[in-house]
Amino acid sequence: MKTPRKQPLSALFLALWLAGCAQPTTQTPYFDPGAVAQEEAVQRAYAERGQEIRNTPYTEQELAQMEQRLATLAPRIVKAGQTLCGNMGRDPQSCTYTIRLSTDDHKNLNAYANGTEIFVTPPMMRFANTNDKLGTVLSHEYAHNIMGHVQAKQRNAMAGLALGTIADMIASSQGYNTGGALSNLGVDQGIRAFSPDFEREADYVGLYVMALAGFDIAEAPKLWRDMTAADPEGAFLTGSHPSNPERYILLDHTKNEIVQKVKAGQMLVPNVRPET
């Protein structure tokens, strides 16, 4: 197979940006990048301590306790999410999502949203060993669904597929068989487009959900120091997610924003970007 020229690939990236992929709509707080570097130094010290979640087998009793814990906290998150949607001028019932324990992943420290539900793995449940920690995790995932991030990524993937297909056709017309490589690249780039920003928005909006649910948001930023201790290898990587130090700083600024709004008697609703 001949190597395709660079022109179709460059055209794909340019076209993908010009196509106007779905982006976050809220205005997350600004912070000095230097603060992230300082927080990174703090979290590297956490990572060096080697604190990890013990990878021990889960008993049926422990899993049952996790199910009960989720059943107790989930209604608070759901009600808060509905309230936030009402504050944002949306139908509260449109922001009703089920929260479940993942039964097929006993290895990964993870929680995720699929647009209609939220899943939490047993290792994450074990890690988030206080209600406020778990509230931070659940509120973040709930915010992904509230803000339609799964659907936005799907639209961006379809846009990337369409543009990649066009690029493959252009390459083919010039005598280069790409084997669909540019279509696949377009899908991948579409999914990745603005992914870190969606995570930042979920952190930001999620803290509003957490506050409305009555959790202690003062402790929420510390979750990311604890995550660094539990998973040192992934703490400072960037790509689809911001680094843990950046997420700590963003949550800390968001916490201050919410506290000021409460003091001023303002409705708890995320700030929206001026252009939206």
Phi, psi and omega in degrees: 000131178289148176282125181294149177295161181288337185302312180298322180294315178296320179297325179297311181299317180296315181295323180297319178291317182291338181290344177074066179299154178299134183233164173299155183246348181267161181257094179291152183298146175278142174217153181291125178304333178298330178294327178294319179297320178295317180292328178299319178298320179297315184287333175295326176295321176298315183296324182294340179288344176070024179288124181224158172284126181293129182272061180263154181299151179263129176278159177300325179295318180294319179296321178295322178294324177295316178301317181293322179296316177297318180298331180282318185273330185305315181301328178294318180293315181299313180297319179295320178296320177296318179297316180298317179298321175298318178297332181271006177081022180248163177292118182304324182292341178285352182245041180252116184228146180277141178246125186229156170276129177287125183262356184245012180220098180253017184243325190262139175279093192205155169213148184205158178242145180242011180103333180232341181221166174235135179238143178231130180279155176305319177301322178293321177298319179293320180294312181279074191273007171235159180297324180291321176297312181294325176298323177296315181296310183295321181295322177299312181293322178298323179296325176305315181289318179303316185273002175067034184292324179297315180294323179296318179295323178296318178296319179295324178295319179293322177296319178295321178297315181298315182289323178294323178297318177298318180295321176298319180294321178296316179298319180296322180294339178264007176092016181246122178270106183274347182064026181078013184298321183286330175296314179296320178296321180297318177298314181298315181291326178295318178295321183282340183302122177066012180303314177300324179292325176296322177294319177298319180294322178294323174298315184293305181293324180299326179291330174294318177300315181299317179296316180293336179277354177086016176278165179275102183285348181297330182268352186301316181301329183295343178307323186282338170288318177296322178297323178295320177295324182282327184221073184301325186295326183264002189293324189248006178283145174234160182159263178281340180232152170292164177289159177302318178300319179296321182292325175300312182296317181297316180294324179296318178292321179295320177304313180297321178299315181293318179301318179294322178293321178296316179298324181276358180071024181274154175295139179279099178215136181299149174290143182251143178300138182304328186278353183262000000 
